[in-house]
């Protein structure tokens, strides 16, 4: 890759022929207003990732995985088949989740997805974080990652930090790229993710000093499947008279689990516009994305109440399907008046998803069941309006005060609608023959997320906010900043105030100390307040994977109230950080930052609430007792402590040879400091609202991540090597005897490139060059899941690719 493949953080720019360091003066706009600050002069840690490096990695992986490759404290988890999260995978910063990271595009709040974080193992279940993958990589000039709490500056969600995506604004020139690749393959267990992607970006001049930049890209990826055969001692078919096994058992395909990375087709477009109008500048930016995806689930065997023999005599594997449309458009005016820089803007974004399933059925409809369904649609809308003012006031001598203030109004809406009635309708079918004679068939489309009319959501809220942000340059060596923000929500979130203090002191020309303290918050998402659904999910129960009929009910619904659910409260945080930066020699930059994040009232799903006591409560309140129920609640307080270390060194070898090295390290440890008590309604039932298995999602992830990089450019040739160490981790079970441990792994990435002409560049390489997999799972694999643990780098092995790029 280019520099960033070997550069996890702020040294996107490197030494020139004279050995000077551009990284030290890299200007950033995130976390600071008014006077420009550099990466190393910022009072809080900021990483800068260059657009060229993002484009190169983005051909074979999603944008959130690109950030995982480059930022030590950012981690995206590659999950197996999990419907929603097979595509919109969990990701977070500094050990927290995606809902605790605020995403901006050109400094303006990005709208959230309508697809919720639904994966087992996710620490933000029910949240709907921003989907970074819907922003085209070819449109990005750079990404700035602020690794510190910033709710006082930007509002809700910025507990772990801020990701600011800066789009290109060039007025001439462009670039085109074509890339193809696939996985290595493994054990004959399925498709290997053949992927082809293409992109083009071009800038145009408009009038005197204006510009319009357009970027378009598309991708088609085949699924990646890693499965295992269901053991021979498990019968697919009903036993014949006399207890004899059906002879088809000897020839049936026992690799029926088809989960993994999904089949995806997408197209993405982005534009930026800047037009000077006298003393005022008109600007606009926008993105559009359309995506289709399909991913397999666990197989259904023929002789079960999930199947109809007349339709699938040998059983079937259902597929989750998705069609998604996403866009965001910003328009604004900025200029100067009476010494104030003024920015007035409006941003509207929308994400709409149509969820479904194919190669499936609703067994309760009997032999007449359809085999394809549109199950429900979801939509999230966000309209944000901002007025920002800033000016610099000279205080005499070397002191100066930057004064920034502003106001924001935001409207949010979340809607889910059931679609095909047959996807959830109970057709009342009873089996008349065979081993299931006289028993009812299971209700609902198999392998699908089903929303019934009772589950449908239609929520909206209004948010008003005002902020003040001050930066006092006491001297050229001493900076103090402070910010305060008030937000009011017209739903149960109410009013919240957050504040932040930070400082930086330059001890010498090569050593600076910095630190910050802040409190922050995250309002409960509308999805966590309103999402409800019914499904048959695969859960680990008693050390065995089994299908469980479950229902997520809305907090505030009659069922949830009967079980003691309470209205959701905002999550609140306290952030502490302390660190230093070093520039002891030309081309050498080092930063070390320690942090602590205390987070109260974290929202997550309860465990499965079932059993005689729960059944009695439901029946006594007039509801069916034949359901396992979950709901969202403020379940837990956590404390996260960690250290980020980033070091880069760049130097020249002769006139045409340049070497860039980097080290990125993150240590992160999360402890649970408090677990909410069971509500009185569930007291004495022997239930754990937040069970040991769920606790492990927060506390048992790998504690360290190390990234080592080397980039060498000699004339027209380039070599990029990156080595990443992912720490050991555990998967906890409610029964400690079923806990699993997975060892640490080293993953190697390599790219070799050749610049054939000044415009044409050829490259070939591999992610996970040596085809490393997580350790194998020890759980009895009764449904044919991938045999490997869900490691932080995925369970799909190596990927190799070739790329052609052209500058014009």
C-alpha positions in Angstrom: 0.0 0.0 0.0 1.0 3.6 0.2 2.1 5.3 3.4 -1.1 4.7 5.3 -1.0 1.0 5.0 2.2 1.2 7.0 1.0 4.3 8.9 -1.7 3.8 11.5 -2.0 7.4 12.5 -0.8 11.0 12.1 2.2 10.6 9.8 0.2 10.4 6.6 2.7 12.9 5.3 6.4 12.0 5.4 9.9 13.4 5.1 10.9 15.2 2.0 14.3 15.2 0.4 15.6 17.6 3.0 14.4 15.4 5.8 11.8 17.8 7.1 8.6 16.4 8.6 5.3 17.4 7.1 3.3 15.4 9.7 4.3 17.8 12.5 2.5 20.7 10.6 -0.4 18.6 9.2 -3.4 21.0 9.6 -6.6 19.6 11.1 -10.1 21.0 11.5 -11.6 18.4 13.9 -11.7 19.3 17.6 -10.6 22.9 17.0 -12.4 26.0 15.6 -11.0 29.2 14.2 -7.2 29.2 14.2 -5.7 26.3 12.5 -4.0 23.7 14.6 -1.6 21.0 13.5 -1.8 17.3 14.5 1.0 17.6 17.0 -0.1 21.0 18.4 -3.6 19.8 19.2 -4.4 19.5 22.9 -6.1 16.1 22.2 -4.9 13.2 20.0 -5.9 13.2 16.3 -5.0 10.8 13.6 -5.0 11.8 9.9 -5.4 9.2 7.2 -4.8 10.3 3.6 -7.3 9.8 0.8 -4.9 8.0 -1.5 -4.2 5.4 1.1 -8.0 5.0 1.8 -8.7 4.4 -1.9 -6.1 1.7 -2.2 -7.4 -0.2 0.8 -11.0 0.5 -0.1 -11.0 -1.6 -3.2 -11.0 -4.9 -1.3 -12.5 -3.9 2.0 -15.1 -1.7 3.6 -14.2 1.8 4.9 -14.6 0.7 8.6 -12.1 -2.1 7.9 -9.7 0.4 6.4 -9.8 2.4 9.6 -9.2 -0.9 11.6 -6.1 -1.4 9.5 -4.7 2.1 10.2 -5.9 3.3 13.6 -4.7 1.1 16.5 -7.7 2.0 18.8 -10.3 1.5 16.1 -11.7 -2.0 15.7 -14.3 -3.4 13.3 -15.4 -6.9 14.0 -16.0 -9.3 11.0 -18.9 -11.4 12.1 -20.4 -14.6 10.6 -24.0 -14.7 9.4 -25.9 -12.3 11.5 -28.4 -10.8 9.0 -28.0 -7.0 9.6 -24.5 -7.2 11.0 -23.1 -9.3 8.2 -23.2 -6.1 6.2 -23.2 -3.3 8.7 -20.6 -4.7 11.1 -19.9 -3.6 14.6 -17.1 -1.1 15.0 -15.8 1.3 17.7 -13.1 3.4 19.1 -11.1 3.0 22.3 -13.0 -0.2 23.3 -16.5 1.4 22.9 -18.9 0.8 20.2 -20.0 2.5 17.0 -22.8 4.4 18.7 -20.2 6.1 20.9 -18.4 7.6 17.9 -19.8 10.7 16.2 -19.2 10.8 12.4 -19.0 14.1 10.5 -18.7 14.7 6.8 -16.9 18.0 6.1 -17.6 18.9 9.8 -21.3 18.3 9.6 -23.1 15.5 11.4 -23.7 12.4 9.3 -27.1 10.8 9.5 -27.4 7.3 11.1 -28.3 4.1 9.4 -31.8 2.6 9.8 -30.1 -0.8 10.2 -29.5 -1.6 13.8 -26.5 -3.3 15.5 -28.0 -6.7 16.1 -25.1 -9.1 16.4 -24.5 -11.4 19.3 -21.4 -10.1 20.9 -22.1 -6.4 20.0 -21.8 -4.0 22.9 -24.2 -1.5 21.3 -27.2 -3.8 20.5 -30.1 -1.9 19.1 -28.1 1.2 18.3 -28.0 2.4 14.7 -24.5 3.8 14.2 -23.5 5.7 11.0 -22.6 3.3 8.2 -19.2 4.5 7.0 -19.2 2.1 4.2 -21.8 4.1 2.2 -19.3 6.9 1.7 -17.3 6.3 -1.5 -13.6 5.9 -0.7 -12.7 7.6 -4.0 -14.3 10.9 -2.8 -12.3 11.2 0.4 -9.4 13.6 0.7 -8.6 12.5 4.2 -10.1 11.3 7.4 -9.4 12.9 10.8 -10.0 10.7 13.9 -10.3 12.6 17.2 -9.5 10.1 19.9 -11.1 11.9 22.9 -14.6 12.6 24.3 -16.1 15.6 22.4 -19.8 15.8 23.4 -19.2 19.4 24.6 -18.1 20.3 21.1 -20.3 18.2 18.9 -23.1 16.7 20.9 -24.5 13.3 21.5 -22.6 10.1 20.5 -19.1 11.7 20.7 -18.2 9.8 23.9 -15.2 7.8 22.5 -14.3 10.3 19.8 -15.1 11.8 16.4 -14.5 10.6 12.8 -14.5 13.6 10.4 -14.5 12.6 6.7 -13.2 15.4 4.5 -14.3 15.1 0.9 -12.2 16.2 -2.1 -12.6 19.8 -3.5 -10.2 19.8 -6.4 -10.9 22.1 -9.4 -9.0 20.0 -12.0 -7.6 16.5 -12.6 -8.9 13.2 -11.6 -8.2 9.5 -10.9 -9.6 6.2 -12.0 -9.0 2.8 -10.5 -9.9 -0.9 -11.2 -9.3 -3.7 -8.7 -10.0 -7.4 -8.6 -9.3 -10.0 -5.9 -10.6 -13.0 -3.9 -10.0 -15.1 -0.8 -7.5 -17.9 -0.8 -10.1 -20.6 -0.1 -10.2 -23.1 2.7 -11.2 -26.8 3.1 -13.6 -26.7 0.2 -16.1 -24.9 2.4 -17.7 -22.6 -0.1 -17.4 -19.3 -2.0 -14.3 -17.2 -1.7 -15.4 -13.7 -2.0 -14.4 -12.8 -5.6 -14.6 -9.0 -5.8 -14.3 -6.4 -8.5 -14.4 -2.7 -7.9 -14.0 0.4 -10.0 -13.9 4.1 -9.2 -13.4 7.5 -10.9 -13.1 11.0 -9.4 -12.7 14.3 -11.3 -12.6 17.9 -10.4 -13.9 20.8 -12.5 -13.3 24.6 -12.2 -16.3 26.8 -11.7 -16.0 30.5 -12.4 -13.3 32.4 -10.5 -12.0 30.2 -7.7 -14.9 27.8 -7.6 -14.9 24.0 -8.0 -17.1 21.0 -8.5 -15.8 17.5 -7.7 -17.7 14.3 -8.7 -16.7 10.8 -7.5 -18.4 7.5 -8.6 -17.6 3.9 -7.6 -19.1 0.5 -7.8 -18.4 -2.9 -6.4 -19.6 -6.5 -6.8 -18.5 -9.1 -4.3 -19.4 -12.8 -4.2 -20.0 -14.3 -0.7 -17.3 -15.8 1.4 -18.4 -18.9 3.3 -16.5 -20.9 5.9 -18.5 -23.8 7.2 -18.1 -27.2 8.5 -20.0 -30.4 8.0 -22.8 -31.3 10.4 -21.7 -34.5 12.3 -22.8 -37.8 10.8 -24.5 -38.8 14.1 -27.1 -36.1 13.6 -30.0 -37.2 11.5 -31.3 -35.0 8.6 -34.3 -37.2 7.9 -36.9 -38.9 10.1 -36.1 -42.5 11.1 -37.8 -45.2 9.1 -40.0 -47.8 10.7 -38.0 -49.9 13.2 -35.7 -47.0 13.9 -33.7 -47.5 10.8 -31.7 -44.5 9.4 -32.9 -43.1 6.0 -30.3 -44.2 3.4 -30.2 -40.6 2.1 -28.1 -39.8 5.2 -25.1 -41.2 3.5 -25.2 -38.8 0.6 -26.9 -35.7 1.9 -24.9 -32.4 1.8 -24.0 -31.8 5.4 -22.5 -28.3 4.8 -25.9 -26.5 5.0 -24.7 -23.4 6.9 -24.1 -20.7 4.3 -23.4 -17.7 6.5 -20.3 -15.5 6.2 -19.5 -12.4 4.3 -22.5 -11.5 2.1 -22.9 -11.2 -1.6 -22.9 -7.5 -2.3 -23.6 -5.1 -5.2 -23.3 -1.4 -4.6 -22.9 1.9 -6.3 -21.9 5.1 -4.5 -21.6 8.7 -5.7 -20.3 11.9 -4.0 -20.1 15.5 -4.9 -18.7 18.7 -3.5 -19.3 22.2 -4.7 -17.7 25.5 -3.8 -18.8 28.8 -5.5 -17.5 32.2 -4.4 -20.2 34.9 -4.4 -18.5 38.1 -3.5 -17.7 38.1 0.2 -19.7 35.0 0.7 -19.0 31.4 -0.3 -21.7 29.0 -1.3 -20.9 25.3 -0.6 -22.5 22.0 -0.9 -21.6 18.3 -0.5 -23.6 15.1 -0.8 -23.4 11.4 -1.1 -25.7 8.8 -2.6 -25.5 5.0 -2.2 -27.5 2.0 -3.3 -26.7 -1.5 -2.1 -28.1 -5.0 -2.5 -26.9 -7.8 -0.3 -27.7 -11.5 0.3 -26.3 -13.7 3.0 -27.0 -17.3 4.0 -28.2 -18.5 7.4 -28.1 -21.9 9.2 -29.6 -24.8 7.3 -33.0 -26.2 8.3 -33.2 -30.0 8.3 -36.1 -31.7 6.6 -37.7 -33.5 9.6 -38.2 -30.4 11.7 -41.2 -28.1 12.4 -39.3 -25.4 10.5 -39.8 -27.2 7.1 -42.4 -28.5 4.8 -41.3 -31.7 3.0 -43.5 -31.0 0.0 -41.5 -27.8 -0.7 -38.0 -28.8 0.5 -37.8 -32.6 0.7 -34.1 -32.4 1.7 -34.3 -29.3 3.9 -33.2 -25.8 3.0 -30.9 -22.9 3.8 -32.7 -19.6 4.1 -31.0 -16.3 2.9 -31.4 -12.8 4.4 -31.8 -10.2 1.7 -31.4 -6.4 1.7 -32.0 -3.5 -0.6 -30.8 -0.2 0.7 -30.9 3.4 -0.5 -28.9 6.1 1.3 -28.3 9.8 0.7 -27.2 13.0 2.4 -27.0 16.6 1.1 -25.5 19.6 2.8 -25.9 23.2 1.6 -24.6 26.4 3.3 -23.1 29.8 3.2 -19.9 31.0 4.9 -18.2 34.4 5.1 -17.0 37.1 7.4 -18.9 40.0 9.0 -17.9 42.4 11.8 -14.8 40.3 12.5 -16.8 37.1 12.9 -16.4 34.0 10.6 -20.0 32.9 10.1 -21.2 29.5 8.8 -24.9 28.8 8.2 -25.7 25.3 7.0 -28.5 22.7 6.6 -28.0 18.9 6.2 -30.6 16.3 5.3 -29.9 12.6 5.3 -32.0 9.5 4.9 -31.4 5.7 5.0 -34.0 3.3 3.8 -33.7 -0.4 3.8 -36.0 -3.2 2.5 -35.4 -6.4 4.4 -36.4 -9.8 3.2 -35.6 -13.5 2.8 -35.5 -16.0 -0.1 -35.0 -19.7 -0.4 -37.2 -19.9 2.7 -40.8 -20.5 3.8 -43.3 -19.9 6.6 -43.9 -23.4 7.7 -47.2 -22.5 9.4 -48.7 -21.8 5.9 -48.1 -25.5 4.9 -47.4 -26.6 1.3 -48.8 -23.3 -0.1 -46.2 -21.2 1.6 -44.3 -18.7 -0.5 -40.5 -19.2 -0.6 -39.6 -15.5 -0.8 -40.7 -12.6 1.4 -40.3 -8.9 1.8 -40.4 -8.8 5.6 -40.2 -5.2 6.6 -38.8 -1.8 5.7 -36.9 0.6 7.9 -36.1 4.3 7.5 -34.1 6.8 9.4 -34.3 10.5 8.6 -32.2 13.3 10.0 -32.4 17.1 9.3 -29.6 19.2 11.0 -29.3 23.0 10.9 -26.3 24.8 12.2 -25.2 28.4 12.8 -21.5 28.7 13.8 -19.6 31.8 14.6 -16.0 32.2 15.5 -13.4 35.1 15.9 -10.0 35.6 17.3 -9.4 38.3 19.9 -5.9 39.6 20.5 -5.3 40.1 24.3 -2.0 41.9 24.1 1.5 40.5 24.1 1.5 37.0 22.8 -1.9 36.0 24.3 -5.0 35.5 22.1 -8.5 34.1 22.7 -10.5 32.2 20.1 -14.2 32.6 20.7 -16.6 30.2 19.0 -20.3 29.8 19.6 -23.2 28.3 17.8 -26.7 26.8 17.8 -28.2 23.6 16.3 -31.6 22.3 15.6 -32.0 18.6 14.6 -35.0 16.5 13.7 -34.8 12.7 13.7 -37.3 10.1 12.6 -37.3 6.3 12.7 -40.0 4.2 11.1 -40.4 0.4 10.5 -43.2 -1.1 8.5 -44.3 -4.7 8.1 -44.5 -5.8 4.4 -45.6 -9.3 3.3 -48.3 -10.5 5.6 -47.3 -14.1 4.9 -43.9 -13.5 6.5 -45.5 -13.3 9.9 -49.0 -14.8 9.5 -49.9 -17.9 11.5 -51.5 -20.2 8.9 -52.3 -22.8 11.5 -50.8 -25.8 9.7 -50.4 -29.0 11.6 -48.3 -31.9 10.3 -50.5 -35.0 9.5 -47.8 -37.7 8.9 -44.3 -38.6 9.9 -42.5 -38.0 13.1 -44.2 -34.6 13.6 -47.8 -35.8 13.1 -50.2 -33.8 15.2 -47.8 -31.0 16.0 -48.0 -27.4 14.8 -45.5 -25.9 12.3 -43.3 -23.0 13.3 -44.7 -19.5 12.5 -42.8 -16.9 10.5 -40.4 -16.7 7.6 -37.3 -18.8 8.4 -33.9 -17.0 8.4 -35.6 -13.6 8.4 -36.0 -10.6 10.7 -39.8 -10.3 10.9 -41.7 -7.2 12.0 -45.4 -7.6 12.7 -48.0 -4.8 12.8 -47.6 -4.9 16.6 -43.9 -4.5 16.3 -44.0 -1.5 13.9 -42.3 1.7 15.0 -43.0 5.4 14.1 -40.9 7.7 16.3 -39.5 11.2 15.9 -38.0 13.8 18.1 -36.7 17.4 18.0 -33.3 18.4 19.5 -32.2 22.0 20.2 -28.6 22.7 21.2 -26.3 25.6 21.9 -22.5 25.7 22.6 -19.6 27.9 23.5 -16.0 26.9 22.6 -13.0 28.9 23.9 -9.3 28.5 23.1 -6.8 30.7 25.0 -3.3 30.9 23.7 -1.6 32.0 26.9 1.7 32.0 25.0 3.1 30.3 21.9 3.9 27.3 24.2 0.8 27.2 26.4 -2.8 26.5 25.2 -6.0 26.1 27.3 -9.3 25.2 25.8 -12.8 24.9 27.2 -16.2 24.1 25.8 -19.8 23.8 27.1 -22.9 22.5 25.3 -26.5 22.3 26.3 -28.9 20.0 24.4 -32.6 19.4 24.9 -34.6 16.5 23.5 -38.3 16.5 23.4 -38.5 12.8 24.2 -37.6 10.9 27.4 -33.9 11.9 26.9 -34.7 15.4 28.4 -32.0 18.0 28.8 -28.2 17.4 29.1 -25.2 19.6 29.7 -21.7 18.6 28.8 -18.3 20.4 29.3 -14.7 19.9 28.4 -11.4 21.3 29.5 -8.1 20.6 27.8 -4.5 22.0 27.8 -1.2 21.6 26.0 2.1 22.9 27.3 5.3 22.8 25.1 8.1 22.0 27.5 10.8 22.2 24.9 10.8 22.5 21.1 10.6 18.6 20.9 8.5 17.8 24.0 4.9 18.8 24.8 2.4 17.6 27.4 -1.3 17.5 26.9 -4.4 16.4 28.8 -8.2 16.8 28.9 -11.2 16.2 31.1 -14.8 16.1 29.9 -18.2 14.7 30.6 -20.4 13.4 27.8 -23.6 11.7 26.9 -25.4 9.6 24.4 -29.2 9.9 24.0 -31.0 6.6 23.6 -31.3 6.0 19.9 -34.8 6.0 18.4 -34.1 2.4 17.3 -33.4 1.3 20.9 -36.7 3.0 21.9 -38.8 1.7 19.0 -37.4 -1.4 17.4 -39.3 -4.7 17.9 -39.2 -7.9 16.0 -40.0 -11.6 16.0 -37.5 -14.2 14.7 -36.0 -17.7 15.1 -32.4 -16.9 16.1 -29.5 -19.3 16.6 -28.4 -19.0 20.2 -25.7 -20.7 22.3 -27.7 -22.4 25.1 -26.1 -24.8 27.5 -23.0 -25.0 25.2 -25.1 -26.1 22.2 -26.3 -23.9 19.3 -30.0 -24.3 18.9 -32.8 -22.3 17.2 -34.8 -20.2 19.7 -38.1 -18.4 18.9 -37.5 -14.9 20.3 -39.3 -11.6 20.4 -37.7 -8.2 21.0 -40.4 -5.9 22.5 -40.4 -2.1 22.7 -39.4 -0.5 25.9 -42.8 0.9 27.1 -44.9 -1.7 25.4 -47.4 -3.7 27.5 -45.3 -6.8 27.4 -42.1 -5.0 28.4 -44.0 -3.2 31.2 -45.3 -6.5 32.5 -41.7 -7.7 32.8 -40.6 -4.5 34.6 -39.0 -2.5 31.8 -38.4 1.2 32.4 -38.0 4.2 30.0 -34.5 4.5 28.7 -32.2 7.2 30.1 -29.2 8.8 28.3 -25.8 7.1 28.8 -23.4 9.5 30.6 -19.6 9.5 30.6 -16.6 11.1 32.2 -13.5 11.1 30.1 -9.9 11.6 31.3 -6.8 11.7 29.1 -3.1 12.6 29.7 -0.3 12.3 27.2 2.8 13.8 25.5 4.2 14.3 22.0 7.8 14.0 21.0 9.7 15.2 17.9 13.3 14.5 18.9 14.7 14.3 15.4 13.8 15.2 11.8 11.2 12.8 10.5 10.5 11.2 13.9 7.1 11.8 15.6 5.9 10.1 18.8 2.7 10.5 20.7 1.6 8.6 23.9 -1.9 9.2 25.4 -3.5 7.4 28.4 -7.2 7.6 28.9 -10.1 6.5 31.2 -13.7 6.5 30.2 -16.4 6.0 32.9 -19.7 5.2 31.2 -22.9 5.0 33.2 -26.3 3.4 32.2 -25.1 1.7 29.0 -28.0 0.4 27.0 -28.1 -3.1 25.8 -30.6 -6.0 25.4 -31.5 -8.2 28.3 -30.8 -11.8 28.1 -33.5 -14.2 26.9 -36.3 -14.0 29.5 -38.1 -17.3 29.6 -39.1 -20.1 31.9 -42.1 -20.9 34.1 -41.9 -17.6 36.0 -41.8 -15.4 32.9 -44.5 -17.5 31.3 -46.8 -17.0 34.3 -46.3 -13.2 34.2 -47.1 -13.1 30.5 -50.2 -15.3 30.8 -51.4 -13.4 33.9 -51.2 -10.2 31.9 -53.1 -11.6 28.9 -50.1 -12.4 26.6 -48.9 -15.6 25.1 -46.5 -17.5 27.3 -44.9 -19.3 24.3 -42.2 -16.7 23.7 -38.7 -15.8 24.9 -38.7 -12.0 25.4 -35.9 -9.4 25.3 -36.0 -5.6 25.7 -33.6 -2.8 25.9 -32.5 -1.4 29.2 -29.9 0.7 31.0 -28.1 -2.4 32.1 -24.6 -1.7 33.1 -21.8 0.8 34.1 -18.3 0.3 32.7 -14.8 1.7 33.1 -12.5 1.6 30.1 -8.8 2.3 30.6 -6.1 2.3 27.9 -3.0 3.8 26.2 -2.5 4.8 22.6 1.1 4.9 21.3 1.8 6.2 17.8 5.3 6.6 16.3 6.5 7.3 12.8 9.9 7.8 11.3 10.7 8.8 7.7 14.1 9.1 6.1 15.7 9.1 2.7 18.2 6.6 1.2 19.9 8.5 -1.6 18.1 10.8 -4.0 15.3 8.5 -5.2 14.8 6.1 -2.3 12.5 6.9 0.7 11.6 4.8 3.7 8.7 5.3 6.1 8.2 3.3 9.2 5.5 3.3 11.8 4.3 1.8 15.0 0.8 1.9 16.4 -0.2 0.3 19.7 -3.3 0.3 21.8 -3.9 -1.2 25.2 -7.6 -1.3 26.2 -9.3 -2.9 29.2 -12.9 -2.6 30.1 -14.4 -3.6 33.5 -18.0 -3.7 34.6 -18.4 -1.5 37.7 -22.2 -1.9 38.2 -25.0 -4.1 36.9 -28.6 -2.9 37.2 -30.8 -4.9 39.6 -33.6 -7.0 38.3 -36.9 -5.1 38.3 -39.3 -6.1 41.1 -41.5 -8.0 38.6 -38.7 -10.5 37.9 -37.4 -10.8 41.5 -37.2 -14.3 42.9 -37.4 -16.0 39.5 -33.7 -16.9 39.4 -33.2 -14.8 36.2 -30.2 -12.7 35.3 -31.1 -9.6 33.3 -27.5 -9.2 32.2 -26.0 -12.6 32.1 -22.4 -13.8 32.3 -22.2 -14.4 28.5 -23.4 -10.9 27.8 -21.0 -9.5 30.3 -18.2 -11.2 28.4 -18.9 -9.1 25.3 -17.7 -6.1 27.3 -14.8 -7.5 29.2 -13.3 -10.4 27.3 -12.1 -8.8 24.0 -8.4 -8.7 23.3 -6.6 -6.0 25.3 -3.9 -5.1 22.9 -3.4 -4.3 19.2 0.0 -3.7 17.6 0.6 -2.4 14.1 4.1 -2.3 12.6 4.6 -0.8 9.1 7.3 -0.3 6.5 7.0 1.5 3.2 9.9 1.7 0.8 9.8 3.6 -2.4 12.8 3.3 -4.8 12.3 5.0 -8.1 9.2 3.6 -9.8 9.0 0.6 -7.4 7.3 0.5 -4.0 7.0 -2.2 -1.3 4.6 -1.9 1.6 4.6 -4.4 4.5 2.3 -4.2 7.6 2.3 -6.6 10.5 -0.5 -6.5 13.0 -0.8 -8.5 16.2 -4.2 -9.1 17.6 -4.3 -10.1 21.2 -5.8 -13.3 22.7 -9.5 -13.1 23.7 -12.2 -15.2 25.3 -15.8 -16.1 24.7 -17.7 -16.5 27.9 -20.7 -18.7 28.5 -23.3 -18.6 31.3 -21.7 -22.0 32.3 -18.0 -21.4 32.9 -17.3 -24.9 31.7 -18.2 -23.8 28.2 -15.9 -20.8 28.1 -13.5 -20.7 25.1 -10.1 -19.1 24.8 -8.5 -18.0 21.5 -4.8 -17.2 21.1 -3.1 -14.1 19.8 -2.3 -14.0 16.1 0.0 -12.1 13.8 -1.4 -11.0 10.4 0.8 -9.8 7.5 -0.2 -7.5 4.7 2.0 -6.9 1.6 1.8 -4.8 -1.5 4.2 -4.4 -4.4 3.7 -1.6 -6.8 5.2 -0.2 -10.0 4.6 3.2 -11.6 4.8 2.3 -15.3 4.4 6.0 -16.3 3.9 9.2 -14.4 0.1 8.5 -14.6 -0.2 4.7 -14.6 0.4 2.6 -11.5 0.2 -1.2 -11.2 -0.1 -3.0 -7.8 -0.5 -6.5 -6.5 -0.8 -7.7 -2.9 -2.5 -9.6 -0.2 -4.2 -8.9 3.1 -3.5 -11.7 5.5 -0.6 -13.0 3.3 -0.1 -16.2 5.3 -3.8 -17.1 5.5 -4.0 -16.9 9.3 -7.2 -18.0 11.0 -8.4 -17.7 14.6 -8.2 -20.8 16.7 -10.9 -23.3 16.2 -14.0 -23.2 18.4 -14.5 -25.9 21.0 -18.4 -25.7 21.0 -20.1 -28.7 19.7 -20.9 -27.6 16.1 -24.3 -29.1 15.6 -25.4 -26.8 12.8 -22.3 -26.5 10.7 -21.0 -23.0 11.7 -17.6 -21.8 10.7 -15.1 -23.9 12.8 -13.1 -20.8 13.9 -13.6 -18.3 16.7 -15.0 -14.9 15.7 -11.6 -13.1 15.8 -11.1 -9.4 15.4 -9.5 -9.9 12.0 -12.3 -12.2 10.8 -12.5 -15.9 10.1 -12.1 -15.9 6.4 -8.3 -16.1 5.8 -6.2 -14.4 3.2 -7.3 -12.1 0.3 -5.1 -11.4 -2.8 -5.7 -8.7 -5.4 -4.4 -6.7 -8.3 -5.1 -3.0 -9.1 -4.6 -0.6 -11.9 -4.9 3.2 -11.3 -4.6 6.1 -13.6 -4.1 9.8 -12.8 -5.5 12.2 -15.4 
